[in-house]
Amino acid sequence: MPARWSARATAVIGALTLAVPLLVAAPASAAAHTAASVPATTAGASVPAATAGAAPLANLAHLDFLLDTAAPPAGVAGHTTYRLAEEPELIQPWTYADARDGGTFERVGGGPLDPATGTWGQGAFNADDTARAAVVYLRHWRLTGADDSRQTAYELLRSLTYLQTAEGPNAGNVVLWMQPDGTLNPSAEPVELPDPSDSGPSYWLARTIWALGEGYAAFADADPAFAAFLEERLALSLTALQRDVLSRYGQWSTADGMRVPTWLIVDGADASAEAVLGLAARVQARPDDTAAATALRQLAEGIGAMASGTTRAWPYRAILPWAKSPAIWHAWGSQMPAALAAASEALGDPALAAPAIADAAVFTPTLLTAGGPDNGWNPTPTDRVQIAYGADSRVQSLLAVADATGSTAFTELAGIQAAWFFGANHAGTRMYDPATGVTFDGLQPNGDVNRNSGAESTIHGLLTALALDARPDVAQRATSVTEITARDGLEFVEAESTTETNGTLSTPESWTGESGWSGDALTLTRGQRAVFDIGTDATRRWVEPVVWSSPGQRTTSLWRGGGLPSGLLRLTGPEQGISPTPGALLPQSLQAPVLGDRSRLRVDVLSGDVVLDGMIVRPVVSRLVVEGAGGRTELVHSSAALPQPATVDGGGIVRVYDDDGALLRTHPYEGRTTIVLPPGGLAIATR
């Protein structure tokens, strides 16, 4: 299930469930569900480099271990599935798997356990993981031809469609949770929205569409009768989508001054993206399906409208996930570029891919050089937990954009991002083990690893592994360059770290309803000042003050670095619109980078009040170096509007790309050499 670690989830409660498994032992009555176990992976063990002749990286053993059967009671109104009378048992993955002593895992459900009944506050199985597990087995079957994966995909799709409500006012929507005995739990504890879970649009509706679309494409020729059933259920999902979401197509609103579409699933470009993946697969298989093609285009247009920022200004040409806030981005579920690339190809419309290319070429290098797929920039990188869902979403997006454009920039970046699973992360720990199929559940900012391995993490580790198995060149790089040896990228300086001020510090509630404070707030009134130390090296840095402003509030402040002007910031608080809270916490761009003495960044308030969370500090040229047994990769990325010199080291081949990922030049080099980056462009040096 997707992570509630993101601050956004506080506002969209019910859309997500815990990514950290509950450390609750299964009851004795559940012994049949927990007898099987697989060994836990060992951190630091070597990973063989993937080559065209190497063993596959995708190992489905742990996901197989998570699967279990349940027989739903007869006659549940609105719920049935393909051949239910003939095949009454349904197969689904347990939600969580907790690491236990002796290197084994125990399968557990979500929410508190009732020992008397063997049921959970949420359930044992859920539609989100069932849908995504089906995608894993579908892709494995199509990649390898494995009959057992075909059969498991069939079983999971049967289970998923049982969770879909087939009649009544909520027809097409999906119940999220099922208990171990096969009973549905439409109103889980803790409460999730929508409640009941099939009473409106949801992430699980979006993921059901994803699985049904890919399922139809896979079974269309292999099993036409089952494909016809999936076609019927996909049409039912589209009926719900059109009734509850796309009926608003073409209507716009504002959120903190940003023009936003109102026809995204749960107001999410992230949720909508996963539905688009399924619709694109359906349209590729059946171009004559006008209903699917129309829904695909409409959702893709809404996702593309969430692209924002510039090469230099927040959010750096990223596609934002949530229409109700321009102040947050999260890695989990960030398959928006993948979805737009898929829609572009399915509909034959290259224009749909333009926001995806910008996200991949400009935002992704910013993210990589800042430390990787964080759970939340809200808008500052305050939630630096990293999970497989986030890392895989970035890998899938890069590879999809690579397929749509043919640019090697995106396959090279995908290799760097995929290396997160094999040790190129801030813990230096392998997060996915090809020997067992185990993917750890999370990586804390301090380097601690959550060594549980639930369904979501397992699924997304395998989706990356399957993508790498299909691309041996990317796999070779990802598995052999697995140590981060240098990094210089976006950082955050807290307001409370001021070295000199006559302003006032206070501690606001951390979550505003649409964004997150990183810590204390510094309030400066007219005539007050503050001085900050943002480092002592000579590298030029952009500074973006992160400022709270209420609608209509006006303020002016002067910013100087080492006595030299960096910018005059005039700010008027934006219109609230559909955002949950009046007022916005947003980064604001200054006109020039900080030069000179970086220990003396000073702000003076000329009018109004400045309420400061801190400052995003970003190099004009960012850098990331990953190394390992397979060589060395160095990424350098410019955030400037003019060409910039940059050095690369180590010798090898360097490729220079523009800010759309188009290759400009390739040349070999030895030792350290200076190259020129185009405005907003990047270079990748490999050996």
N, C-alpha and C positions, 0 to 999 in steps of 0.2 A: 504494500500500500504506500502511497506517497507520503512524504514527510510532513509532520506537523512541526518540525523544527523551524520552518520558515515563519517569519512574523506574519506574512500574508495569511497564513492558515488561521490565525486568530480571528481575522475578519471573515474568512470563508469557512467557518467551523462546519464540519460535516462533510466538506469536500474531500478531506484528507483523513488518514488515520496514522497512528504512530509508526514511525520508521524504526524506532528502537524497540525490539521485542520486550514484552513483559517477562520478567524473571520469575515466572510462576511454574512450579512443577505440575505436570499433568496428573490427573487423578488416577487412582488404581483402575477405575472403570474404563479409562482410556488406554489401558495397556496395549491393546491391539493396535493403537495408533502410534505408539512410541517404541515398539519393540525394535524396529529397524533403526540403524544408525549408520552414519558414515564418519570417517575420521576427519578431524579438523586439520586444516592446513597449518604448516609451520612457517612462521614469518622468517624471512631471510633466506629460505631455501632457493637454490638457483633455478632459473627458468630457462630452458633451452630456447635458443633463437628459432623463430618460425621461419621455415623456408618452404619452397614449393613442394619438397619431398618430406617435410617434417610431419609428425603426428598432428592431427587437428587440435586446435585450442579448445573448441567447444566440447565439453564433457557434461552430459546431461544427468550424471549419476545422482548429484545432490538434488536436482529438481525432481528426478524420479522418486527419490526418497521422500520428498515432501508430499507426493500425491497420495490420496486416500479415496476410499469409496464411501458414499452415503446413499441410502435409499429413501427418497422422500415419501411421506405418507400419501395415500391415494386420495384423489379427488380434491386437490387444492385449487380453489377457483382461480382461473386466469393463468395457471402455470402448468405447462406441459412441454414436451420436447419430442424430438425425432425418435420414433420407435420406443417410447417410454414403456409401453405394455410389454414389449418383447425384451427390452433391456432396461430393467427398473433401477439399476445402480448407476449413480453418477460419479464421475472422477473429477477431483479438484485438488489444488495444492493447499496444504495448511498455510496459514498466514505467516507464522513465525517459526523459527527454529533456534532454540537457545543452546549455546555451547555448554557442555557439561564436562565434568572431570573425565579423564581418560581419552579425550579427543573425540567425543561423540556429540551428537546434537539431539535435542528433544523437541518434538513438534508441539506447538502450543497455539491456542487461539487468541483472539483479541478481546480486551476488556477483562473484568474480574470473572473468575471461575466460580460456579455454584457446585460444590462437591456433591451435593445431594442429587442433582439432575445431570451432571456432566456437561452442562451448557455454559456458555460464556456470555458476558455482557454484550459483546458484539457477535462473535461466532467463530467457528473454526475456519470457514472458507469465505471468500468474498469475490464479487464479480470482477473487480479491478484486476486481481492477480490471476483469476481464471482466464480472463480475456488475454492478458499479456503472456501467460504461459502458453496459451493456444498459438499465439504468434511465434513463440520460440520453436515449438514443435513443427509448425507449418514451415518455417524458414529452414529448419534443420532437414525436414523431409525433402524440400525442394532443392536444397543444396547437395544433399548426400544420397537421396533416393531411399533412405532408411524406412522400411515398412513399419517398424515399431513406432517411429515418430509420426508417420501418417495415422496410425491407429490411435495414438494418444491425442493427436490434434482433433481427430474425429470425436473422441470421448469428451474432451474439454469443451468443444463447441456445442455438443449436446447439453452439457452441464450449464454452460453460459446461457443458452436459449431457454433453459428451464427457469433461470432467474429473471428472465424478461417477462414482464406482464403482457399477456397476449390479448386481453379484452378489457372493456370498461373505459372510463374516462382517462385513465393513465396508460392506456395501451401503448406499447413501444418503449416505455420507460423500464427501469431495471431495479429489482431489489438487490441491495448490496450484500447482505450477510445471510449465511446458512449455518445452522448448528451441526454438530457431528452426526446427529441422528437424521439429518435431512430436512428438518423443519426450517422454514424461513423466519428471519428476524427483521422485519421491515423497520422497526423503531429500536435501534440499538442504544446501549448505554456505554459511554456517554453519548448524549444526543448529537446527531449529525444532521446536516441540512442537505437536501430536503428531508423532512420527516413527515410521513414515512418515506423511505428512500426511493420509492418509485413514483413519488407524487410530483416530480418535476424534473427539469434538466439536471444533469450531474456529470461528474467526471466519469462515473461508471457507465453512463450512456455513451459518452464519447469513446471509451475504450471498447465497449461492445461493438460499436460501429467499426472500429479499427479491426477487431478480430473477425467480424463477419465479412468485411470487405476482402481481407487477405484470405479468409477461408473460402469464400466463393471462388476467387481467382485460382486457388490451388486445386479445388475439387471439381471445377467446371468440366474438365475432361475425364478426370480419374473416377468420379462417382457422380454422374449427372443427377441422380435422384436426391442425394444428399445436398448437392449444390443448389438444386431447386428449392429445397427447404431453407437453406441459408439465404437464398434470394428473397424468399417470402419474409423471413425475419428481418433482413436488412431493410426491406420496404416498410415493415412495421416501425423500425427505428427511425426511418426517414419521415414517416408520418408524425411521430412524436417531435422530431427535430423541427419540422416545418410548422407544426401547431404551436410549439412553445418557444421557439427561438427565431427561426428564419421568417416568421410572420412579421418581424420587425426589420427585415432587410431594407437597407436604404435610409434608415433613421439614425440620426447622429445625436450625440450629446457632448458635454464637456466634463472633464474631471480636472480640477485645479488648473483651468485654463487650456487644457489639451483637448483638441477635438477627437472624439473616440466613437467607434461604432457601437451600436446597441444590440447587434445580432450575433454576438459570440456566445458559445455555450458557457453558462455560469459566468458571463462577462469575461471569460478567459481565452486569450489567444493560445495558452498552453493546452487547456482542455480541447479547444477546437482543433488544434493541430493534430491531436491523436485521432480524432474523427476523420480529419482530412486524409491521413495515411490510409485508412480503410476505404474511403470514397475514391481515392486515386487508384487503388488496386482494382476496385470494382469497375471504374470507367476504363482502365486499361484493358480489362478483360471483356467488357461489354460497352463499347463506345456508344451504342444506341440507347443506353439507359439515360434518358434526358433528365429524369428526376434526380438521379445521383450526380450527373454532370452539373446541373443547376445548383444543387446544394454544395458541391465541391467548389464551384467558382465563387459562390456567395461567401462561404466560410473563408476561402483563401483571400478574398478581397478584404474581409474584416481583419484577418491576421496581419496582412501587409500594412493595413492602416495603423497598426500599433508600432511600426518602426519609428524611431525617434533619435534626436540628438545629431551631432556632427562628429567628425573625426576627433575634434578637440573637446567637445562639450558633452556632458552627461546626456544620455547613457551610451554615447560613443557608437551610434548607429545600430544599437541593439534593437531587437523586436521585443517590446515589453509584454509581460504575460497577463496583466490584469487591467482591464479597461477602467476600473474605478480608481486607479492610482498611477500617476506617472513617476512615482518615487520608489518603486521597487522592481527588482529583477531577481530571479532565482534560477539556479542551474537545473533543479529537478523539473522534469516536464518541459524542458526548453527545446522541444523539437519543432519549434515554429519554422526555422529555416528548412529543415527536412521536409516539412509539410508543404511549404511553398514550392520547393524544388520538385516534389512529386506532383503537385497540382499543375505546375508549369509544363511538365512532360506529358501528363495525362491529357491535358486540354490543348496542348500544342501552342501555348501562349508564353513566350519567354519573358514578357513583362511581369508576370506573376512572381518570377524568381528574383527580381531586382532587389527587394528588401532582404531576401535570404543571402544574396551575395554580399551585400553591405555588412550584414551581421557577421558572416563568416570571415570576411577580409579585414574588418576593422575592429569589431567588438571582440571577436575570439582571441586575436593576439593580445588585446588589452587584458582579457581575463587570464590567459595563460601566463603572461609576464607578471600579473598581480598575485599569482599563487594557485590558480586552478578553479575548478567548478564549485564555487561556494554555494551553500544553500540560500544565502540571502544577502544582496546588496540593497539596503532598505532606507535610504539610498546608499549609505556608507556600508562597507564590508563588515557588518556587525555580526552576521551569522556565518562563521567560517567553517562550520561543520561541512564535510563533503561526503556524499554517498554515491553509490553506483548508479542510481537513477540519474543524477546530475551529470556524472562523467559520461555515461552512455548516451544521454540526450545530446551532448555536445559532439560526440564521435559520430552519431547517426546523422546529425545535421551537416557536419563537414563532408562526410562521404556522399550524402545526397546532393549537396551543392557541387561537389567534384564531378559527380555523374552528369549533372545538368549542364555544367560549363566546360568540362574537359580540362580544367586547370589543375596542374600539379600542386599549386599552392595549397589547395584544400586537402589533398591526400597527404601532403607533408605535415600540415597542421593536425590532421587526424591521427597520424602516427605519434606525434608528440602528446596529444590528448589521451590516446588509448594507452600510452605508456603509464598513465596513472594507475591502471589496474595491475601493473607489473613492477611497481616500486617508484616511479617518478612522481612522487607526491611528498608533502612536507613531513611525513613520518618515515619516508624511505622504506615503506613496507608494501609487500605484494598484497593487493586486495582481492585478486582472483587467482585461484590455483587450478591450472589445467589438469592436474593429476586427480583431483577430487570433484571439480565443478563447484567448489565452495567460493562464494563471494562474501566478504565480510560486510556487516551492516552499516558501518560508518567510520569516519575518520574525524577525530576531534581536533580543534585548533591547536591543542598542545601536543599533538602527535599520538595520543592514546587511540587505540583501535577498538571498536565495538566488534568483538569476535563472534557474535551471533550471526546467523546466516538465514534470514527469512526469505519468503518467496520473492518479494520485490527486488531485493539485492541480487538474489540468484538469477532471476529473470534478466535483469539488465546487464549483469556480468556476461551472461550467455549471449545476449543480443550483440554485445560488442565482440565477443569471441567468434560468433558466426560471421559477422561482418569482416573480421580479420581473416577468417578461413577463406572467405571469398576473394580476398585481396592479399595474396602472400607477400607482396612487396611492402605493403603497409604493416602487415603482421611482423615481418622481419625487423622493421625499425622499432615498432612498439615494444617488442619483447627483448630487444638487445640494447636499447639506450634508456636505461631505467633508473638513473640517479640524477637528481637536480644538483648541479655543481655551481651554478651562478644564477642570480635573478636580480633584476632591477626594474620594478614596475610600480603600478599604482599602490599608494599607501594612504593611511588616514592618520591625521594628527588631531588629537582630542582638544576641544576648547579648554578643558580644565588643565591642560599642560602648559598654559600660558606662563611665561617667565616674568611678566610684568603687566599689571592691569589695575585700573580703578573701577572696573565693572563689578557685576554681582554674579556669583555662581549659584545655581539651583539644580535640583534633581527632578526632572519631569517624569511622568509615567513613561515607561520605555516604549510602549506601543501607542501610537496616536489614533489607530483605527485604519490607517492607510500607509503608515511608514513607521520607522523605528528610530528613536534616539539611541545614540551609541553610549551615552553616559550622562554627564552633567551638561547643562546649558549655561552659556555665558551671555548675560544681557549687558549691552553697552548702550547708554543713552547719549544724546547729543553732547559733544565735547569730551566724551570718554574714549579710552584707547585700550589696546592690548598688544603685546609683543609675543611672538612665538619663535621657537627654534625648530626649523624643519630640516635640519641637517647641515653639515659643514662641507660636503664635497662641492666641486665646481660645476657639476652637471646641471644644466638648465631644467627647471621644473615649472609645469603649470600648477597653479593653485586655484581650486574651486571651493570657495567658502560654502558651507552647507548651513542654510539660514532658514529659520522658521518665519513665515509671514502670514498674517491674517488677511482675508479678503479686503482689498482697498487700502491696506496699510502701505505707507510710503516711507522709504528710508534711503539715505545716501551715505556711503562710506568710501574712504580713500585707503587704498592698499599699497604698501611699499615694501620692497625687499632690499635690505642692505642700503636703504636710503634712496633707491631708484624706484620710480613709479611702476606698479604692476597693473593698476586699473582703478577707475572710478566706478563703483557699483551703485547703480540706481535701481531700486527694486520697488515694484508695486505688487502687493499680495494678489494672487489670482482668484478668479471666480470659482466657487466651490463646485458647482455642477452636481454630478452624481457621486462624487467622492464621499466617503463616510463622514468626514470631519471638515468643518470650516477651518481653513488654514492649511499650509503646505510646508513640508520640510524638504527642500530641494537644493541641489548644488547650483551655484551661480558662477558663470564664467567671467574671469578677468581678461583684460585685453592683451596683456603681455606676460611672458613667463618671468619667474623670479630670477634675477641676476644678482651677482655680488654676494654679500654676506648673508647666507641663508639662516643664520642664527638670529637675524633681526628682521623677521617678517612682522610688519606693524600695520594695524588697522586703526583709523581714526574715524569716529562717527561724526558726520557733518549735519545730519538731520534725521529725525525719527529715532526709533530704537532698532538695534541689531540684536537678534537672539540667535546665537551661534552654537551649533552642535560641534563644529570642528572644520577641518579643511581636508579635502581630497588633494593629495599631492602626487603628481604624475610626471615622470620624465618626458622630455620632448622626444627622446629616443629610448624606448624600453628594450629590455634584453632578457632572454632566458637561455640557459645552456643545460642540456641533458647529455649524459655520457654513460658508457657501459661497455660491455664486451664487444658490442657490435660497432663501436665508433663513437661519434660525437655529432650532435645537432645543436646549432646555435640559431636562435630566432632574434632578429632585431626589427623593431617596428617604430615608425615615425608617427607622431601626432601633430606634425606641423603643417602649415599651409604652403610652405616653400620647401624645395629640396634640402635634404639634411645629410651631412657626412656621418658615417658610422663605421666602426671597426668590427671586423670579425677575426677570429683567431683559430689556430689549430691546423690550418691547411685543409684542402679538399675542393669541393665544388660549391659555389655560391650562386643562388638564383635570386634575382631581384624582381619583385612583383609590384604592380600599382595597387591603388586602394580598391580596385575591383577584383584583385587576384589574377590579373592578366600578366603573363610572363613578359618581362621587358628584355632581360639579358641573362645569360649564363656564362660563367667563366671559372676555370680552375684558379686556385691561389695556393700560396705557400706561406706558412707562418701567419703573422698578423698583417692584415691588409685593410685599406680604407675603401669603402664603397660609398656611393651616393644613393640615398633613398629618395624616391619620388614623394610628393606630398601625400601624406597618409599611407604610404606604401610600406612594404615589408621585404625582408630578405631572409632566406634560410640557407645556412651553410652546413654542409654535411661532409663527413668522411667516415 
